[in-house]
Structure formats: C-alpha cells, structure tokens
Amino acid sequence: MLVLTRKKGQSVMIGHDIEVSLIDIQGDQVRLGIKAPKSIAVHRKEIYEEIIRENRLATMNSLAGIAKLKKHTENGAEDKEGGGKN
C-alpha cells in the first residue's frame, strides 16, 4: 500500500485520468473529491462490499433457478420419450 501525506487542497493522481483531492479536514474525518471518467465506478468501500454481496446472492439464486429449470426440462423430455414415471 502506498501511503502519502497531503494537505488540504492537494491532490493525488491515479493513472492519467483519476484525481483524488483532499477537500477538507474536520477532526478525525476528511472530505475527498474524486474526478474520474464516467466509465469508472467510484463507491465508498462499505457500499462496494454490499454491491458485491448482493451480486453474489443474485448469482447463487440465478444458478439455483437454472438448475431447477434444467431438471424440470430434462424430466419433461423423459416423459415425452416414455422414460418418465406415469
């Protein structure tokens, strides 16, 4: 991890097109300004972690749904072929 010291009003560049500026300092909180292309998602870490968690949950639900659908369609194919239970 790179650790830098910045004063109010100073910035750090990440690559060629992301600028992180120290806007204000109040007690133990700092305000940051971030300039980045619209194609770059910028989130607070706790929000990013929630997005990841929700995406994983949605993926698991989708995979479970796909497995159920696959099983259902395979059972339907067996019924049509005479291999299913009557």
N, C-alpha and C positions, 0 to 999 in steps of 0.2 A: 504494500500500500504506500502510495506517495503521500506524504504529509507536508502541507505548505502553510506558511503563515501569510495572511492577507490582512490589510487594514480596510476599514470602511471605504467603499468607493473603488476598491481594487478588484481585478478580475483574474480569472484563470481560463485559458483556452484548452479545450479538449478537441484534438484534431484541428481541422481548418474552419469548422462551422458551428461549434458549440462553445458558448461563452457563459461562464458561471461568475456572477458578480456578488460581492458582499454588499448588501444594500444597507443594513442596519444591525446594530448590536444593542440588545436591551437585557441586562442581567445575564442569565445563562442561555438566552435564546439569540439566534442570529437569523436575519432575513436574507435569503438568497434570491437573486434574479437569474433566470436561465434563458438564454437565447439559443434556440435550436431550430433546425428545419422542421416543418410540419410533419415530415415523414418519420421523425424521431419521437417516440413516445417518452414523455417525461412524467414520472409519478413519484410521490413520496413512497418510501420503502414499504410502509405498512399497507398502503393501497396496492402496490405492485404485488406483494405477497398474497393479498386477498384475491386479486385477479388470477394469479397462478392457481390458488386453491380452488376457486370456482371453475376454472378451465379444466383442471384435473377431474373434478367431480362431474362436470358435464361430459367429459370424455368417458369416464367409467360408466355413467348412465347410458351413453350412446352405445358403448360396446356391449353392455348387457342387453339393450334393446335389439341390437343387431343379432346377437346370439339367439335371443328368443325368436326373432323373425326367421332366422336361418333354420332353427329347429322346427318351427311351425311349417315353413315351406317344404322342408325335407319330409316331414310327416305327411303333408298333403300329397307330395309326389308319390310316396309309398302307397297311400290309399288309392290313388289313381292307377297305379301299376298292379294292384292286388296284393301288395306286400304288407299293407297296414292291417290293423285289427278291426274286425267288423263286429 
